[in-house]
Amino acid sequence: MYTFVSKLTNNKVTGVLSSIFYVTMPYHLTDMYIRNAIGEFLSYIFIPLVFLGLYKLFQKEKGDWILCLGAVGLLLTHNLMTFLTAIMAFIYLCTNFSKLKNKNVLKKLFLNIVFITCISAFFWIPMLQTKLSGEYQVYQEDAMATSDSFTESALDLKDLFFTQKNATHVFEIGLPIIVIICLSIFAIKRAIQSTYKKEYILFLCLGLLCLFMCTKYFPWNLFGNIFEILQFPWRMLVFANFFLAIICALNIEILIKNFNIKDVIFFSTICVICTILLKGFLPTDTEIVDINQWSIGVLTENKNDVIAGMGKSEYLPVNFNNNRNYILHRENSVYILNGVGKIDELKKSGQSLNCKIEALEDNTIFEFPYTYYPGYTVTLNGVEIDSFQSPNGLLAISLNKTEQSDIAIHYTGTTIMQLSKILSIISIICFIFYIIFFNTDIQIKNKFLKIKK
């Protein structure tokens, strides 16, 4: 954030102030200390990197590879934030569309997109394969949110200005930030005359739009259920924080003559004090249970319980989720769902299982104590055989009449998963060479070549 704003304004002091505003925004701290939304607050790291990379690209500066770094980081921390950032970045790209007429800029943008796609292949290819191989709870309608729950979680306008006593979250922007945003009325005339006028107008509009999208007054119903995956409209505060932190820093730089580090300290202190005071509005939980006493990983019959560290079991197969009572009371062994058979010498350790098995009639179905995901390798006397998902969402095989045989199960991942890892490794190596040979000074390249020799 500091580097992006420093380059945008050619003023390091403004960069310092924007970064302080960014990390002290109340909702950012809510994400970290109240919601504990680890993916969402980690996305704060990578959003500025995406825009810094685009800025360097448009300005034809070295370091456009930062765009790839930011995008991959986002993809591996929070899929939803990746999707939303892509929309914001596309809007930024459109406002600089004329820059794409330069073939070198267009080529580097294309290379970054290729690197983003290939480096993250180990993540999105297995995810896509898993999605296509079965039905999972997360992809079901109303799994993440319903129309009613989405609408109900939208904020009142007053929530952006005040935090009610005993509120569970802080959604307000903070009084210092609100006052400084209002100064845009006086700053915009000078901003239009500056070198960053395009960014100023765009970020001001996007920041205010994101704030509006958090409220119940935004017409979300016009989009149908497309954006219900957001779960909560107030997630847009992440982007409001980003854009408005920049605008606030720019407003102060524009309006204060001889803007210097003393001003940064002054405004930062006020923001920190106001943020600390918000703590008094939040209820304190004095009955905190030691994490070692939590029942994480213990299955329950209630579909709304947080189990196995996951809210509402959203990443489990639909069949598994629909048969929780069966799973809860099921023994950790091999079951025969259809036909007649025998199981002996069962040994199970983590993702590996060995036993002797005998099918006494055709189409005997054996169900194993593993949640079904693609990637399990099942061998019969050393020969790989097909497996499938049982009606209960577990791993299963079907055997015709056979004598006692050795069954071995190991999780190895699919061939596609293995190939995607290789693609990612090769892409990372190519990306490093791209950084060294196309984004560094000639002197650094020569030093690298001497070391290599």
Contacts in CASP RR format, 6 or more apart in sequence:
PFRMAT RR
TARGET T0000
AUTHOR 0000-0000-0000
METHOD contacts of the structure
MODEL  1
MYTFVSKLTNNKVTGVLSSIFYVTMPYHLTDMYIRNAIGEFLSYIFIPLV
FLGLYKLFQKEKGDWILCLGAVGLLLTHNLMTFLTAIMAFIYLCTNFSKL
KNKNVLKKLFLNIVFITCISAFFWIPMLQTKLSGEYQVYQEDAMATSDSF
TESALDLKDLFFTQKNATHVFEIGLPIIVIICLSIFAIKRAIQSTYKKEY
ILFLCLGLLCLFMCTKYFPWNLFGNIFEILQFPWRMLVFANFFLAIICAL
NIEILIKNFNIKDVIFFSTICVICTILLKGFLPTDTEIVDINQWSIGVLT
ENKNDVIAGMGKSEYLPVNFNNNRNYILHRENSVYILNGVGKIDELKKSG
QSLNCKIEALEDNTIFEFPYTYYPGYTVTLNGVEIDSFQSPNGLLAISLN
KTEQSDIAIHYTGTTIMQLSKILSIISIICFIFYIIFFNTDIQIKNKFLK
IKK
1 15 0 8 1.000
1 18 0 8 1.000
1 19 0 8 1.000
1 22 0 8 1.000
1 23 0 8 1.000
1 48 0 8 1.000
1 242 0 8 1.000
1 245 0 8 1.000
2 12 0 8 1.000
2 15 0 8 1.000
2 16 0 8 1.000
2 18 0 8 1.000
2 19 0 8 1.000
3 15 0 8 1.000
3 48 0 8 1.000
3 52 0 8 1.000
4 15 0 8 1.000
4 48 0 8 1.000
4 51 0 8 1.000
4 52 0 8 1.000
4 55 0 8 1.000
4 246 0 8 1.000
5 14 0 8 1.000
5 15 0 8 1.000
5 18 0 8 1.000
5 19 0 8 1.000
5 246 0 8 1.000
5 249 0 8 1.000
5 250 0 8 1.000
6 12 0 8 1.000
6 14 0 8 1.000
6 15 0 8 1.000
7 52 0 8 1.000
7 55 0 8 1.000
7 56 0 8 1.000
7 59 0 8 1.000
7 61 0 8 1.000
8 55 0 8 1.000
8 196 0 8 1.000
8 199 0 8 1.000
8 246 0 8 1.000
9 15 0 8 1.000
9 196 0 8 1.000
9 250 0 8 1.000
9 253 0 8 1.000
10 195 0 8 1.000
11 253 0 8 1.000
11 259 0 8 1.000
13 253 0 8 1.000
13 259 0 8 1.000
13 260 0 8 1.000
13 261 0 8 1.000
13 263 0 8 1.000
13 264 0 8 1.000
14 249 0 8 1.000
14 250 0 8 1.000
14 252 0 8 1.000
14 253 0 8 1.000
14 259 0 8 1.000
15 249 0 8 1.000
16 261 0 8 1.000
16 264 0 8 1.000
17 248 0 8 1.000
17 249 0 8 1.000
17 252 0 8 1.000
17 253 0 8 1.000
17 263 0 8 1.000
17 264 0 8 1.000
17 267 0 8 1.000
17 268 0 8 1.000
18 245 0 8 1.000
18 246 0 8 1.000
18 248 0 8 1.000
18 249 0 8 1.000
18 250 0 8 1.000
19 245 0 8 1.000
20 264 0 8 1.000
20 268 0 8 1.000
20 271 0 8 1.000
21 177 0 8 1.000
21 244 0 8 1.000
21 245 0 8 1.000
21 248 0 8 1.000
21 249 0 8 1.000
21 271 0 8 1.000
22 28 0 8 1.000
22 44 0 8 1.000
22 48 0 8 1.000
22 241 0 8 1.000
22 242 0 8 1.000
22 245 0 8 1.000
23 44 0 8 1.000
24 268 0 8 1.000
24 271 0 8 1.000
24 272 0 8 1.000
24 275 0 8 1.000
25 173 0 8 1.000
25 177 0 8 1.000
25 237 0 8 1.000
25 241 0 8 1.000
25 245 0 8 1.000
26 163 0 8 1.000
26 170 0 8 1.000
26 171 0 8 1.000
26 172 0 8 1.000
26 173 0 8 1.000
26 174 0 8 1.000
26 275 0 8 1.000
26 278 0 8 1.000
27 170 0 8 1.000
27 171 0 8 1.000
27 234 0 8 1.000
27 237 0 8 1.000
27 238 0 8 1.000
27 241 0 8 1.000
28 41 0 8 1.000
28 44 0 8 1.000
28 238 0 8 1.000
28 241 0 8 1.000
29 170 0 8 1.000
29 275 0 8 1.000
30 169 0 8 1.000
30 170 0 8 1.000
30 171 0 8 1.000
31 37 0 8 1.000
31 40 0 8 1.000
31 41 0 8 1.000
31 44 0 8 1.000
31 238 0 8 1.000
32 41 0 8 1.000
34 168 0 8 1.000
34 169 0 8 1.000
34 170 0 8 1.000
34 282 0 8 1.000
35 169 0 8 1.000
39 77 0 8 1.000
39 78 0 8 1.000
39 81 0 8 1.000
40 78 0 8 1.000
40 81 0 8 1.000
40 235 0 8 1.000
40 238 0 8 1.000
42 77 0 8 1.000
42 78 0 8 1.000
43 74 0 8 1.000
43 77 0 8 1.000
43 78 0 8 1.000
43 81 0 8 1.000
43 85 0 8 1.000
43 238 0 8 1.000
44 238 0 8 1.000
44 241 0 8 1.000
44 242 0 8 1.000
45 73 0 8 1.000
45 77 0 8 1.000
46 69 0 8 1.000
46 70 0 8 1.000
46 71 0 8 1.000
46 73 0 8 1.000
46 74 0 8 1.000
46 77 0 8 1.000
46 85 0 8 1.000
47 74 0 8 1.000
47 81 0 8 1.000
47 85 0 8 1.000
47 238 0 8 1.000
47 239 0 8 1.000
47 242 0 8 1.000
48 242 0 8 1.000
49 66 0 8 1.000
49 67 0 8 1.000
49 69 0 8 1.000
49 70 0 8 1.000
49 73 0 8 1.000
50 67 0 8 1.000
50 70 0 8 1.000
50 71 0 8 1.000
50 74 0 8 1.000
50 85 0 8 1.000
50 89 0 8 1.000
51 89 0 8 1.000
51 92 0 8 1.000
52 66 0 8 1.000
52 67 0 8 1.000
53 63 0 8 1.000
53 64 0 8 1.000
53 65 0 8 1.000
53 66 0 8 1.000
53 67 0 8 1.000
53 70 0 8 1.000
54 67 0 8 1.000
54 89 0 8 1.000
54 92 0 8 1.000
54 93 0 8 1.000
54 96 0 8 1.000
56 62 0 8 1.000
56 63 0 8 1.000
56 64 0 8 1.000
56 66 0 8 1.000
56 67 0 8 1.000
57 64 0 8 1.000
57 67 0 8 1.000
57 99 0 8 1.000
57 105 0 8 1.000
57 108 0 8 1.000
57 109 0 8 1.000
57 112 0 8 1.000
58 96 0 8 1.000
58 99 0 8 1.000
58 105 0 8 1.000
60 102 0 8 1.000
60 104 0 8 1.000
60 105 0 8 1.000
62 439 0 8 1.000
62 440 0 8 1.000
62 441 0 8 1.000
63 435 0 8 1.000
63 439 0 8 1.000
64 108 0 8 1.000
64 109 0 8 1.000
64 112 0 8 1.000
64 439 0 8 1.000
65 112 0 8 1.000
65 115 0 8 1.000
65 431 0 8 1.000
65 434 0 8 1.000
65 435 0 8 1.000
65 439 0 8 1.000
67 112 0 8 1.000
67 116 0 8 1.000
68 112 0 8 1.000
68 115 0 8 1.000
68 116 0 8 1.000
68 119 0 8 1.000
68 431 0 8 1.000
71 82 0 8 1.000
71 85 0 8 1.000
71 112 0 8 1.000
71 116 0 8 1.000
72 116 0 8 1.000
72 119 0 8 1.000
72 120 0 8 1.000
74 81 0 8 1.000
74 82 0 8 1.000
74 85 0 8 1.000
75 82 0 8 1.000
75 116 0 8 1.000
75 120 0 8 1.000
75 123 0 8 1.000
75 124 0 8 1.000
76 120 0 8 1.000
76 123 0 8 1.000
80 229 0 8 1.000
80 230 0 8 1.000
80 235 0 8 1.000
81 238 0 8 1.000
84 235 0 8 1.000
84 236 0 8 1.000
84 238 0 8 1.000
84 239 0 8 1.000
85 239 0 8 1.000
88 206 0 8 1.000
88 239 0 8 1.000
91 202 0 8 1.000
91 206 0 8 1.000
92 202 0 8 1.000
93 100 0 8 1.000
95 198 0 8 1.000
95 202 0 8 1.000
96 198 0 8 1.000
99 105 0 8 1.000
100 106 0 8 1.000
100 109 0 8 1.000
111 434 0 8 1.000
115 427 0 8 1.000
115 430 0 8 1.000
115 431 0 8 1.000
115 434 0 8 1.000
118 423 0 8 1.000
118 424 0 8 1.000
118 426 0 8 1.000
118 427 0 8 1.000
119 424 0 8 1.000
119 427 0 8 1.000
119 428 0 8 1.000
119 431 0 8 1.000
120 424 0 8 1.000
121 420 0 8 1.000
121 423 0 8 1.000
121 424 0 8 1.000
121 427 0 8 1.000
122 417 0 8 1.000
122 420 0 8 1.000
122 421 0 8 1.000
122 423 0 8 1.000
122 424 0 8 1.000
125 416 0 8 1.000
125 417 0 8 1.000
125 420 0 8 1.000
125 423 0 8 1.000
126 413 0 8 1.000
126 414 0 8 1.000
126 416 0 8 1.000
126 417 0 8 1.000
126 420 0 8 1.000
129 374 0 8 1.000
129 414 0 8 1.000
129 416 0 8 1.000
129 417 0 8 1.000
130 136 0 8 1.000
130 373 0 8 1.000
130 374 0 8 1.000
131 139 0 8 1.000
133 374 0 8 1.000
134 317 0 8 1.000
134 389 0 8 1.000
135 317 0 8 1.000
135 318 0 8 1.000
135 319 0 8 1.000
136 314 0 8 1.000
136 315 0 8 1.000
136 316 0 8 1.000
136 317 0 8 1.000
136 318 0 8 1.000
137 143 0 8 1.000
137 312 0 8 1.000
137 313 0 8 1.000
137 314 0 8 1.000
137 315 0 8 1.000
137 316 0 8 1.000
137 317 0 8 1.000
137 318 0 8 1.000
137 321 0 8 1.000
138 144 0 8 1.000
138 314 0 8 1.000
138 315 0 8 1.000
140 318 0 8 1.000
141 225 0 8 1.000
142 228 0 8 1.000
143 312 0 8 1.000
143 314 0 8 1.000
144 228 0 8 1.000
144 229 0 8 1.000
144 231 0 8 1.000
144 314 0 8 1.000
145 228 0 8 1.000
145 229 0 8 1.000
145 230 0 8 1.000
145 231 0 8 1.000
145 232 0 8 1.000
146 228 0 8 1.000
147 225 0 8 1.000
147 228 0 8 1.000
149 231 0 8 1.000
150 220 0 8 1.000
150 227 0 8 1.000
150 228 0 8 1.000
150 230 0 8 1.000
150 231 0 8 1.000
150 232 0 8 1.000
150 233 0 8 1.000
151 216 0 8 1.000
151 220 0 8 1.000
153 231 0 8 1.000
153 232 0 8 1.000
153 233 0 8 1.000
153 234 0 8 1.000
154 214 0 8 1.000
154 215 0 8 1.000
154 216 0 8 1.000
154 218 0 8 1.000
154 220 0 8 1.000
154 233 0 8 1.000
154 234 0 8 1.000
155 171 0 8 1.000
155 214 0 8 1.000
155 215 0 8 1.000
155 216 0 8 1.000
155 233 0 8 1.000
155 234 0 8 1.000
156 215 0 8 1.000
156 216 0 8 1.000
157 215 0 8 1.000
157 217 0 8 1.000
159 171 0 8 1.000
159 172 0 8 1.000
159 215 0 8 1.000
160 171 0 8 1.000
160 172 0 8 1.000
160 173 0 8 1.000
160 211 0 8 1.000
160 214 0 8 1.000
160 215 0 8 1.000
161 172 0 8 1.000
161 173 0 8 1.000
161 174 0 8 1.000
161 178 0 8 1.000
162 172 0 8 1.000
163 170 0 8 1.000
163 171 0 8 1.000
163 172 0 8 1.000
163 278 0 8 1.000
163 281 0 8 1.000
163 282 0 8 1.000
164 281 0 8 1.000
165 281 0 8 1.000
166 281 0 8 1.000
166 282 0 8 1.000
166 283 0 8 1.000
167 281 0 8 1.000
167 282 0 8 1.000
168 282 0 8 1.000
168 283 0 8 1.000
170 278 0 8 1.000
170 281 0 8 1.000
170 282 0 8 1.000
171 214 0 8 1.000
171 234 0 8 1.000
171 237 0 8 1.000
172 278 0 8 1.000
173 181 0 8 1.000
173 211 0 8 1.000
173 240 0 8 1.000
173 244 0 8 1.000
174 271 0 8 1.000
174 274 0 8 1.000
174 275 0 8 1.000
174 278 0 8 1.000
175 274 0 8 1.000
176 267 0 8 1.000
176 270 0 8 1.000
176 271 0 8 1.000
176 274 0 8 1.000
177 244 0 8 1.000
177 248 0 8 1.000
177 271 0 8 1.000
180 248 0 8 1.000
180 251 0 8 1.000
180 252 0 8 1.000
180 267 0 8 1.000
181 244 0 8 1.000
181 247 0 8 1.000
181 248 0 8 1.000
181 251 0 8 1.000
183 251 0 8 1.000
183 252 0 8 1.000
183 255 0 8 1.000
184 204 0 8 1.000
184 247 0 8 1.000
184 251 0 8 1.000
186 255 0 8 1.000
187 250 0 8 1.000
187 251 0 8 1.000
187 254 0 8 1.000
187 255 0 8 1.000
188 200 0 8 1.000
188 201 0 8 1.000
188 204 0 8 1.000
190 254 0 8 1.000
190 255 0 8 1.000
191 197 0 8 1.000
191 200 0 8 1.000
191 201 0 8 1.000
191 250 0 8 1.000
191 254 0 8 1.000
192 200 0 8 1.000
192 201 0 8 1.000
194 200 0 8 1.000
194 254 0 8 1.000
196 250 0 8 1.000
199 246 0 8 1.000
200 247 0 8 1.000
200 250 0 8 1.000
203 243 0 8 1.000
203 244 0 8 1.000
203 246 0 8 1.000
203 247 0 8 1.000
204 243 0 8 1.000
204 247 0 8 1.000
206 239 0 8 1.000
206 243 0 8 1.000
207 239 0 8 1.000
207 240 0 8 1.000
207 243 0 8 1.000
207 244 0 8 1.000
207 247 0 8 1.000
210 236 0 8 1.000
210 237 0 8 1.000
210 239 0 8 1.000
210 240 0 8 1.000
210 243 0 8 1.000
211 236 0 8 1.000
211 237 0 8 1.000
211 240 0 8 1.000
211 244 0 8 1.000
212 218 0 8 1.000
213 220 0 8 1.000
213 233 0 8 1.000
213 236 0 8 1.000
214 233 0 8 1.000
214 234 0 8 1.000
214 236 0 8 1.000
214 237 0 8 1.000
214 240 0 8 1.000
215 233 0 8 1.000
216 233 0 8 1.000
218 233 0 8 1.000
220 227 0 8 1.000
220 233 0 8 1.000
230 236 0 8 1.000
252 259 0 8 1.000
252 263 0 8 1.000
252 267 0 8 1.000
253 259 0 8 1.000
256 263 0 8 1.000
296 306 0 8 1.000
296 307 0 8 1.000
296 308 0 8 1.000
296 309 0 8 1.000
297 307 0 8 1.000
297 308 0 8 1.000
297 309 0 8 1.000
298 307 0 8 1.000
299 307 0 8 1.000
299 308 0 8 1.000
299 324 0 8 1.000
299 327 0 8 1.000
299 328 0 8 1.000
300 307 0 8 1.000
300 324 0 8 1.000
300 328 0 8 1.000
301 324 0 8 1.000
301 325 0 8 1.000
301 328 0 8 1.000
303 312 0 8 1.000
303 313 0 8 1.000
303 321 0 8 1.000
303 324 0 8 1.000
304 312 0 8 1.000
305 312 0 8 1.000
306 312 0 8 1.000
307 313 0 8 1.000
310 316 0 8 1.000
313 320 0 8 1.000
313 321 0 8 1.000
313 324 0 8 1.000
316 371 0 8 1.000
317 371 0 8 1.000
317 372 0 8 1.000
317 373 0 8 1.000
317 389 0 8 1.000
317 393 0 8 1.000
318 393 0 8 1.000
319 372 0 8 1.000
319 389 0 8 1.000
319 390 0 8 1.000
319 391 0 8 1.000
319 392 0 8 1.000
319 393 0 8 1.000
320 327 0 8 1.000
320 371 0 8 1.000
320 372 0 8 1.000
320 392 0 8 1.000
320 393 0 8 1.000
320 394 0 8 1.000
323 391 0 8 1.000
323 392 0 8 1.000
323 393 0 8 1.000
326 392 0 8 1.000
327 392 0 8 1.000
327 394 0 8 1.000
330 369 0 8 1.000
330 392 0 8 1.000
331 369 0 8 1.000
332 348 0 8 1.000
332 369 0 8 1.000
333 343 0 8 1.000
333 346 0 8 1.000
333 348 0 8 1.000
333 369 0 8 1.000
334 343 0 8 1.000
334 346 0 8 1.000
334 355 0 8 1.000
334 357 0 8 1.000
334 366 0 8 1.000
334 367 0 8 1.000
334 368 0 8 1.000
334 369 0 8 1.000
335 366 0 8 1.000
335 367 0 8 1.000
336 343 0 8 1.000
336 364 0 8 1.000
336 365 0 8 1.000
336 366 0 8 1.000
336 367 0 8 1.000
337 365 0 8 1.000
337 366 0 8 1.000
337 367 0 8 1.000
337 390 0 8 1.000
337 391 0 8 1.000
337 396 0 8 1.000
338 363 0 8 1.000
338 364 0 8 1.000
338 365 0 8 1.000
339 359 0 8 1.000
339 360 0 8 1.000
339 361 0 8 1.000
339 363 0 8 1.000
339 364 0 8 1.000
339 365 0 8 1.000
340 359 0 8 1.000
340 360 0 8 1.000
340 361 0 8 1.000
340 364 0 8 1.000
341 357 0 8 1.000
341 358 0 8 1.000
341 359 0 8 1.000
341 360 0 8 1.000
341 361 0 8 1.000
341 364 0 8 1.000
342 357 0 8 1.000
342 358 0 8 1.000
342 360 0 8 1.000
342 404 0 8 1.000
343 355 0 8 1.000
343 356 0 8 1.000
343 357 0 8 1.000
343 358 0 8 1.000
343 366 0 8 1.000
344 355 0 8 1.000
344 356 0 8 1.000
344 357 0 8 1.000
344 358 0 8 1.000
344 404 0 8 1.000
345 354 0 8 1.000
345 355 0 8 1.000
345 356 0 8 1.000
346 353 0 8 1.000
346 354 0 8 1.000
346 355 0 8 1.000
347 353 0 8 1.000
347 354 0 8 1.000
347 355 0 8 1.000
348 354 0 8 1.000
348 369 0 8 1.000
351 370 0 8 1.000
351 376 0 8 1.000
351 409 0 8 1.000
351 410 0 8 1.000
351 411 0 8 1.000
352 408 0 8 1.000
352 409 0 8 1.000
352 410 0 8 1.000
352 411 0 8 1.000
353 368 0 8 1.000
353 369 0 8 1.000
353 370 0 8 1.000
353 407 0 8 1.000
353 408 0 8 1.000
353 409 0 8 1.000
354 406 0 8 1.000
354 407 0 8 1.000
354 408 0 8 1.000
354 409 0 8 1.000
355 406 0 8 1.000
355 407 0 8 1.000
356 404 0 8 1.000
356 405 0 8 1.000
356 406 0 8 1.000
356 407 0 8 1.000
357 366 0 8 1.000
357 380 0 8 1.000
357 399 0 8 1.000
357 404 0 8 1.000
357 405 0 8 1.000
357 406 0 8 1.000
357 407 0 8 1.000
358 402 0 8 1.000
358 403 0 8 1.000
358 404 0 8 1.000
358 405 0 8 1.000
359 366 0 8 1.000
359 399 0 8 1.000
359 400 0 8 1.000
359 401 0 8 1.000
359 402 0 8 1.000
360 401 0 8 1.000
361 401 0 8 1.000
362 400 0 8 1.000
362 401 0 8 1.000
363 398 0 8 1.000
363 400 0 8 1.000
364 398 0 8 1.000
364 399 0 8 1.000
364 400 0 8 1.000
364 401 0 8 1.000
365 390 0 8 1.000
365 396 0 8 1.000
365 397 0 8 1.000
365 398 0 8 1.000
366 396 0 8 1.000
366 397 0 8 1.000
366 398 0 8 1.000
366 399 0 8 1.000
366 407 0 8 1.000
367 390 0 8 1.000
367 392 0 8 1.000
367 394 0 8 1.000
367 395 0 8 1.000
367 396 0 8 1.000
368 394 0 8 1.000
368 395 0 8 1.000
368 396 0 8 1.000
368 397 0 8 1.000
368 409 0 8 1.000
369 394 0 8 1.000
370 376 0 8 1.000
370 394 0 8 1.000
370 395 0 8 1.000
370 409 0 8 1.000
371 393 0 8 1.000
371 394 0 8 1.000
371 395 0 8 1.000
372 388 0 8 1.000
372 389 0 8 1.000
372 390 0 8 1.000
372 393 0 8 1.000
372 394 0 8 1.000
372 395 0 8 1.000
372 396 0 8 1.000
374 413 0 8 1.000
374 414 0 8 1.000
375 411 0 8 1.000
375 412 0 8 1.000
375 413 0 8 1.000
375 414 0 8 1.000
375 417 0 8 1.000
376 387 0 8 1.000
376 395 0 8 1.000
376 409 0 8 1.000
376 410 0 8 1.000
376 411 0 8 1.000
376 412 0 8 1.000
376 413 0 8 1.000
377 384 0 8 1.000
377 409 0 8 1.000
377 410 0 8 1.000
377 411 0 8 1.000
377 412 0 8 1.000
377 413 0 8 1.000
378 384 0 8 1.000
378 385 0 8 1.000
378 386 0 8 1.000
378 387 0 8 1.000
378 395 0 8 1.000
378 397 0 8 1.000
378 407 0 8 1.000
378 408 0 8 1.000
378 409 0 8 1.000
379 385 0 8 1.000
379 407 0 8 1.000
379 408 0 8 1.000
379 409 0 8 1.000
380 399 0 8 1.000
380 405 0 8 1.000
380 406 0 8 1.000
380 407 0 8 1.000
381 405 0 8 1.000
381 406 0 8 1.000
382 406 0 8 1.000
382 408 0 8 1.000
385 397 0 8 1.000
386 397 0 8 1.000
387 395 0 8 1.000
387 396 0 8 1.000
387 397 0 8 1.000
388 396 0 8 1.000
388 397 0 8 1.000
388 398 0 8 1.000
389 395 0 8 1.000
389 396 0 8 1.000
390 396 0 8 1.000
395 409 0 8 1.000
397 407 0 8 1.000
436 444 0 8 1.000
436 445 0 8 1.000
436 448 0 8 1.000
437 445 0 8 1.000
END
